[in-house]
Amino acid sequence: MRPNRRFNMAGGVWREQPNKQFGLRRLVLFFIAFALGYGLFLYIGKEKVSVTLLTAARKDVPVYLASTGTVQAYNSVTVRTQIEGQLAEILFREGQDVHKGDVLARLDPRTYQAQYEKAVANKEEDEAQLEALKRQHTHSSGSAKNNAGSGVQLSTLHQFESAVKSDQAAIDAAKTLLSYATIASPINGRTGIRQVDVGNIVHPTDANGLVVITQMEPISVLFSLPQQKLAEVGAQTNAKNQLPKKLKVLAMDSENRRVQDIGELELVDNHIDQGTGTIRLKAVFPNAKRLLWPGGGVGIRLQVGIRPNAVVVPASAVQHTADGTYVFILKPSGDAVAAQPVKVAMIEGPDAVIEEGVKPGDQVVVESRGAIKNGSHVEVNNTADTVKKADAAQPKPPAVAAK
């Protein structure tokens, strides 16, 4: 018989009785395990989360209206010949920047050169006859008996004077036609794809012309806004519906993250499209870096005002859930955070303008290394100055009004 085993006889059968000492031992082990688990739970609950904080501050925030636009050339010219002839030379490269007056091509000028020289010869012939008539008229005008003949010479003299003037007009016309044999650029711009080759006969009525020249600097962008926004734009105009001060317009990249160029609003169209309920606007950009290309799409931000002295926090601090919008604010104790409901007025790139819920000086969580919730214990891993320096190094797209 093993030690600590006990038996009793009931009904003529020996039965083993439970060991009460062993059952008590299992109960003690259970309570020890429970205590250890509860302690571990409390330890995990008080574990600190590393966070980055930034102080809410006040500043003036520009207010923008957002849209999308299409880039258009400020000027675009299809270069065509003004006379018929054979193309003798092409003096430009495709995609080349040209200036007004630069020679692009030349036609065979021989036909028009001959016409010009003929007109010059006709004038010289008529001028010689006119000089002879003048001398004859001067010689005969002194004799009274030749008055009748003198009258006839005077009439002929006037006819040749008119003929000389007509010859000069013919010379000017022939000279103009001859000048058309040299085709020059009418604007500053960039050449496109050449439409004709040397040796071809070109005509003024050719549909495609020789080449299309597009002005790249400056360049324009057409965009639309809902008619409800017209009041915000119209507030910047005077009694004559003119823009006394040009409104700033930003052209953004396809992701609306980087500013490609800064321009000015040039035109508000004179009617609203009833089909779409929008009004068209036109902005002009310097395009010195050639980031805007005709036919391309861009994001547009039209500045219509400034929100002064607004409370601003990093947009990354704002949390959106089904229960609402909030930020985590450092409690006065400095070792825990609280979830603070907020009302966001607008987003300006990395910044959020807070209308309600946050006041200047509040420390808000902009980044955490681990999950946090209301009441979480935290440990600050850097200062607000560090965050500001890092934030300043990032490109800041403009504000977009909250819907």
C-alpha positions as CSV (number, residue, x, y, z in Angstrom):
1,M,0.0,0.0,0.0
2,R,1.3,3.4,-1.1
3,P,1.8,6.1,1.6
4,N,-0.9,8.7,2.0
5,R,-3.6,6.3,0.7
6,R,-6.6,5.6,2.9
7,F,-9.3,3.0,2.5
8,N,-12.5,2.3,4.3
9,M,-14.9,-0.6,4.1
10,A,-18.5,0.1,3.0
11,G,-20.9,-2.6,1.9
12,G,-18.2,-5.2,2.4
13,V,-15.9,-3.6,-0.2
14,W,-12.7,-1.7,0.5
15,R,-12.8,1.8,-1.3
16,E,-10.0,4.4,-1.6
17,Q,-10.9,7.7,0.1
18,P,-10.0,11.0,-1.6
19,N,-6.8,12.7,-0.3
20,K,-8.0,16.0,1.1
21,Q,-4.4,17.3,1.4
22,F,-3.8,16.8,-2.4
23,G,-7.1,18.7,-3.3
24,L,-6.1,21.7,-1.2
25,R,-2.7,21.8,-2.9
26,R,-4.3,22.1,-6.3
27,L,-6.5,24.9,-5.1
28,V,-3.5,26.8,-3.8
29,L,-1.8,26.4,-7.2
30,F,-4.8,27.7,-9.0
31,F,-4.9,30.9,-6.9
32,I,-1.1,31.4,-7.5
33,A,-1.6,31.2,-11.3
34,F,-4.6,33.6,-11.1
35,A,-2.6,36.1,-9.2
36,L,0.3,35.9,-11.6
37,G,-2.0,36.4,-14.6
38,Y,-3.8,39.4,-13.0
39,G,-0.4,41.0,-12.2
40,L,0.7,40.5,-15.7
41,F,-2.5,42.1,-17.0
42,L,-2.0,45.1,-14.7
43,Y,1.6,45.4,-15.9
44,I,0.6,45.3,-19.5
45,G,-2.1,47.8,-18.9
46,K,0.4,50.3,-17.4
47,E,3.0,49.7,-20.1
48,K,4.0,53.1,-21.6
49,V,3.6,53.8,-25.4
50,S,6.3,55.9,-27.1
51,V,4.7,58.9,-28.7
52,T,5.6,62.1,-30.6
53,L,3.9,65.3,-29.5
54,L,3.3,68.7,-31.1
55,T,1.8,71.8,-29.5
56,A,-1.4,73.3,-31.0
57,A,-0.8,76.9,-32.1
58,R,-2.5,79.8,-33.8
59,K,-1.6,81.1,-37.3
60,D,-3.2,82.6,-40.4
61,V,-4.3,79.9,-42.8
62,P,-5.1,80.6,-46.5
63,V,-8.5,79.3,-47.7
64,Y,-8.5,77.6,-51.1
65,L,-11.2,76.3,-53.5
66,A,-10.2,73.0,-55.1
67,S,-10.8,72.0,-58.7
68,T,-9.2,70.3,-61.6
69,G,-8.1,72.1,-64.8
70,T,-6.8,71.5,-68.3
71,V,-3.6,73.2,-69.5
72,Q,-3.9,75.3,-72.6
73,A,-1.3,77.1,-74.6
74,Y,-1.5,80.9,-74.1
75,N,-1.0,81.1,-77.9
76,S,-0.9,78.4,-80.5
77,V,-0.2,79.0,-84.2
78,T,-0.4,76.7,-87.2
79,V,2.4,78.0,-89.5
80,R,1.2,78.1,-93.1
81,T,2.7,79.5,-96.3
82,Q,0.9,82.5,-97.7
83,I,2.0,81.7,-101.3
84,E,2.1,78.6,-103.4
85,G,5.6,77.2,-104.1
86,Q,8.1,74.4,-103.7
87,L,9.6,74.0,-100.2
88,A,13.3,74.6,-100.6
89,E,14.6,74.6,-97.0
90,I,13.5,73.7,-93.4
91,L,15.5,75.6,-90.8
92,F,14.0,74.3,-87.6
93,R,14.1,71.1,-85.5
94,E,11.0,69.4,-84.1
95,G,10.6,70.4,-80.5
96,Q,12.9,73.4,-80.8
97,D,12.2,76.7,-78.9
98,V,11.9,79.5,-81.4
99,H,11.5,83.3,-81.1
100,K,9.3,85.7,-83.0
101,G,11.0,86.4,-86.3
102,D,13.2,83.3,-86.5
103,V,13.2,81.9,-90.0
104,L,11.5,78.5,-90.1
105,A,11.5,77.6,-93.8
106,R,12.1,79.0,-97.3
107,L,10.3,78.5,-100.6
108,D,11.8,78.6,-104.1
109,P,11.7,82.4,-104.7
110,R,12.6,82.5,-108.4
111,T,9.1,83.0,-109.7
112,Y,8.3,85.8,-107.3
113,Q,11.8,87.3,-107.7
114,A,11.1,87.6,-111.5
115,Q,7.8,89.3,-110.9
116,Y,9.4,91.8,-108.6
117,E,12.2,92.6,-111.1
118,K,9.6,93.0,-113.9
119,A,7.6,95.5,-111.8
120,V,10.8,97.4,-111.1
121,A,11.6,97.5,-114.8
122,N,8.1,98.7,-115.7
123,K,8.5,101.6,-113.3
124,E,11.9,102.6,-114.7
125,E,10.5,102.6,-118.2
126,D,7.5,104.8,-117.2
127,E,9.7,107.1,-115.2
128,A,11.9,107.6,-118.3
129,Q,9.0,108.5,-120.5
130,L,7.6,110.8,-117.8
131,E,10.9,112.7,-117.6
132,A,10.9,113.2,-121.4
133,L,7.4,114.5,-121.3
134,K,8.3,116.9,-118.5
135,R,11.2,118.4,-120.5
136,Q,9.0,118.7,-123.7
137,H,6.2,120.4,-121.7
138,T,8.7,122.9,-120.2
139,H,10.1,123.7,-123.6
140,S,6.8,124.2,-125.3
141,S,5.0,126.1,-122.5
142,G,6.9,129.3,-123.3
143,S,5.3,129.8,-126.8
144,A,1.7,131.1,-126.9
145,K,1.1,129.5,-130.2
146,N,1.6,126.1,-128.8
147,N,-1.0,126.3,-126.1
148,A,-3.3,123.8,-127.7
149,G,-0.4,121.3,-128.1
150,S,0.7,122.1,-124.6
151,G,-2.7,121.0,-123.2
152,V,-2.3,117.6,-124.9
153,Q,1.1,117.1,-123.4
154,L,-0.1,118.0,-120.0
155,S,-2.8,115.3,-120.1
156,T,-0.2,112.7,-121.2
157,L,2.0,113.9,-118.5
158,H,-0.6,113.2,-115.9
159,Q,-1.2,109.7,-117.3
160,F,2.4,108.8,-117.0
161,E,2.5,110.1,-113.4
162,S,-0.3,107.8,-112.6
163,A,1.4,105.0,-114.4
164,V,4.5,105.5,-112.2
165,K,2.4,105.3,-109.1
166,S,0.8,102.1,-110.3
167,D,4.2,100.7,-111.0
168,Q,5.3,101.4,-107.4
169,A,2.2,99.7,-106.1
170,A,3.0,96.7,-108.3
171,I,6.6,96.7,-106.9
172,D,5.3,96.7,-103.3
173,A,2.9,93.8,-104.1
174,A,5.6,91.8,-105.8
175,K,8.1,92.6,-102.9
176,T,5.5,91.4,-100.4
177,L,4.9,88.1,-102.3
178,L,8.7,87.6,-102.5
179,S,9.0,88.1,-98.7
180,Y,6.4,85.4,-98.2
181,A,9.0,82.9,-99.6
182,T,10.7,83.2,-96.3
183,I,8.5,81.8,-93.5
184,A,9.2,83.2,-90.0
185,S,7.9,82.3,-86.6
186,P,5.0,84.7,-85.6
187,I,5.4,84.1,-81.8
188,N,7.8,82.8,-79.2
189,G,7.2,79.1,-78.5
190,R,8.0,75.5,-79.1
191,T,7.7,73.7,-82.4
192,G,5.8,70.5,-82.7
193,I,6.0,67.7,-85.3
194,R,6.9,68.8,-88.8
195,Q,4.0,68.3,-91.2
196,V,5.8,68.6,-94.6
197,D,9.1,67.7,-96.2
198,V,11.5,69.6,-98.4
199,G,10.6,69.4,-102.1
200,N,6.9,69.3,-101.6
201,I,4.6,71.9,-103.2
202,V,2.8,73.8,-100.4
203,H,-0.3,75.9,-100.6
204,P,-2.0,78.5,-98.3
205,T,-5.0,76.2,-98.1
206,D,-3.1,73.2,-96.7
207,A,-5.0,72.0,-93.6
208,N,-2.0,70.9,-91.5
209,G,0.4,73.7,-92.5
210,L,4.1,73.3,-91.9
211,V,4.2,73.0,-88.1
212,V,2.3,74.1,-85.0
213,I,4.1,76.5,-82.6
214,T,2.9,76.5,-79.0
215,Q,3.7,79.3,-76.6
216,M,4.8,77.7,-73.3
217,E,5.7,80.7,-71.2
218,P,3.4,81.9,-69.9
219,I,0.7,79.2,-70.1
220,S,-3.0,79.1,-69.1
221,V,-5.2,76.7,-67.3
222,L,-9.0,76.4,-67.7
223,F,-11.0,75.1,-64.8
224,S,-14.5,75.1,-63.4
225,L,-16.1,75.8,-60.0
226,P,-19.7,75.1,-58.9
227,Q,-21.9,78.1,-59.3
228,Q,-22.4,78.2,-55.5
229,K,-18.7,79.2,-55.2
230,L,-19.1,82.2,-57.5
231,A,-20.0,84.4,-54.5
232,E,-16.6,83.6,-52.9
233,V,-14.8,84.5,-56.1
234,G,-17.1,87.5,-56.8
235,A,-16.3,88.9,-53.3
236,Q,-12.9,89.7,-54.7
237,T,-14.2,91.8,-57.6
238,N,-15.2,95.4,-57.8
239,A,-18.4,97.1,-59.0
240,K,-17.5,96.5,-62.6
241,N,-17.0,92.7,-62.0
242,Q,-13.3,93.1,-62.5
243,L,-10.5,91.6,-60.5
244,P,-8.7,94.6,-59.0
245,K,-6.2,92.3,-57.3
246,K,-5.2,89.1,-59.0
247,L,-6.2,86.0,-56.9
248,K,-3.4,83.5,-56.4
249,V,-3.8,80.1,-58.1
250,L,-1.7,77.0,-57.4
251,A,-1.2,74.3,-60.0
252,M,-0.7,70.9,-58.3
253,D,0.6,67.6,-59.5
254,S,-1.7,64.6,-60.2
255,E,-1.6,63.5,-56.6
256,N,-2.3,67.0,-55.2
257,R,0.9,66.9,-53.1
258,R,3.4,69.1,-54.9
259,V,3.0,72.7,-56.2
260,Q,4.1,72.8,-59.8
261,D,3.6,76.5,-60.4
262,I,2.0,79.6,-58.9
263,G,-0.1,81.9,-61.1
264,E,-2.9,84.4,-61.1
265,L,-6.6,84.3,-61.9
266,E,-7.1,86.1,-65.2
267,L,-10.7,85.6,-66.1
268,V,-14.1,84.6,-64.7
269,D,-16.4,83.6,-67.6
270,N,-19.5,85.7,-68.3
271,H,-22.0,82.9,-68.0
272,I,-22.8,79.7,-66.0
273,D,-23.2,76.4,-67.8
274,Q,-26.8,75.4,-67.1
275,G,-26.1,71.8,-68.0
276,T,-23.4,71.3,-65.3
277,G,-24.2,74.2,-63.0
278,T,-20.5,75.4,-63.1
279,I,-18.7,78.5,-64.2
280,R,-15.4,78.5,-66.1
281,L,-12.3,80.4,-65.0
282,K,-8.9,80.9,-66.5
283,A,-5.6,81.3,-64.7
284,V,-2.2,82.2,-66.1
285,F,1.1,80.7,-64.9
286,P,4.7,81.7,-65.7
287,N,5.7,78.0,-66.4
288,A,9.4,78.8,-66.2
289,K,10.2,75.2,-65.3
290,R,8.0,73.8,-68.1
291,L,6.1,71.5,-65.7
292,L,2.7,72.4,-67.2
293,W,2.1,71.0,-70.7
294,P,-0.7,71.8,-73.1
295,G,-3.5,69.3,-72.9
296,G,-2.5,68.0,-69.5
297,G,-4.6,67.8,-66.4
298,V,-3.7,69.5,-63.1
299,G,-5.1,70.1,-59.7
300,I,-6.1,73.7,-59.0
301,R,-6.2,75.6,-55.7
302,L,-7.7,79.1,-56.0
303,Q,-7.1,81.2,-52.9
304,V,-10.2,83.2,-52.0
305,G,-9.2,84.3,-48.5
306,I,-7.3,83.8,-45.3
307,R,-8.6,82.3,-42.0
308,P,-6.9,84.5,-39.4
309,N,-5.6,83.3,-36.1
310,A,-6.8,79.8,-36.5
311,V,-5.9,76.9,-34.1
312,V,-3.8,74.4,-36.0
313,V,-2.6,70.9,-35.3
314,P,-0.9,68.3,-37.5
315,A,-3.4,66.5,-39.8
316,S,-1.8,63.2,-38.7
317,A,-3.0,63.8,-35.2
318,V,-6.7,63.7,-36.2
319,Q,-8.3,60.3,-35.9
320,H,-11.6,59.4,-37.7
321,T,-13.8,56.7,-36.4
322,A,-17.4,55.7,-36.6
323,D,-17.9,57.5,-33.2
324,G,-16.6,60.8,-34.5
325,T,-13.4,62.7,-35.0
326,Y,-10.9,63.2,-32.1
327,V,-7.3,63.8,-31.2
328,F,-5.2,62.4,-28.3
329,I,-4.1,65.1,-25.9
330,L,-1.5,64.8,-23.2
331,K,-3.1,65.0,-19.8
332,P,-1.8,67.5,-17.2
333,S,-0.1,64.6,-15.4
334,G,2.2,64.3,-18.4
335,D,2.2,60.5,-18.4
336,A,-1.1,59.6,-20.1
337,V,-3.4,60.8,-22.9
338,A,-7.0,61.5,-23.3
339,A,-9.2,61.2,-26.5
340,Q,-10.5,64.7,-27.2
341,P,-13.4,65.1,-29.7
342,V,-12.7,67.9,-32.2
343,K,-14.4,69.7,-35.1
344,V,-12.2,70.1,-38.1
345,A,-12.8,73.2,-40.2
346,M,-10.4,72.5,-43.0
347,I,-7.2,70.7,-43.9
348,E,-4.1,72.5,-45.2
349,G,-1.6,69.9,-46.3
350,P,0.1,68.6,-43.1
351,D,-2.1,70.9,-40.9
352,A,-5.6,70.7,-39.7
353,V,-7.6,73.7,-38.6
354,I,-9.5,72.9,-35.5
355,E,-12.7,74.8,-34.9
356,E,-13.7,73.2,-31.6
357,G,-12.0,70.8,-29.1
358,V,-8.4,72.0,-28.9
359,K,-6.9,75.2,-27.6
360,P,-3.5,76.7,-28.2
361,G,-0.8,75.1,-26.0
362,D,-2.4,71.6,-26.0
363,Q,0.0,68.8,-26.6
364,V,-1.4,66.4,-29.2
365,V,-0.1,63.0,-30.3
366,V,1.1,63.1,-33.9
367,E,2.8,59.6,-33.9
368,S,2.8,56.6,-31.7
369,R,4.9,53.4,-31.6
370,G,2.2,51.1,-30.6
371,A,-1.6,51.2,-30.1
372,I,-3.0,53.9,-27.9
373,K,-6.4,54.5,-26.5
374,N,-8.1,56.8,-24.0
375,G,-6.1,56.8,-20.8
376,S,-3.0,55.1,-22.3
377,H,0.2,55.8,-20.5
378,V,2.8,57.3,-22.8
379,E,6.4,58.3,-23.0
380,V,7.5,61.2,-25.1
381,N,10.3,60.3,-27.5
382,N,11.0,63.7,-28.9
383,T,10.2,67.4,-28.5
384,A,7.9,69.6,-30.4
385,D,10.8,71.5,-31.9
386,T,12.1,68.3,-33.4
387,V,8.7,67.7,-35.0
388,K,8.5,71.3,-36.3
389,K,11.9,71.0,-38.0
390,A,10.9,67.7,-39.6
391,D,7.6,69.1,-40.6
392,A,9.2,72.3,-42.1
393,A,11.3,70.1,-44.4
394,Q,8.2,68.5,-46.0
395,P,6.4,70.2,-48.9
396,K,3.2,71.9,-47.8
397,P,0.3,71.7,-50.2
398,P,-2.4,74.4,-49.8
399,A,-5.6,74.3,-47.8
400,V,-8.7,72.6,-48.9
401,A,-12.0,73.8,-47.4
402,A,-13.8,71.1,-45.5
403,K,-17.1,70.0,-47.0
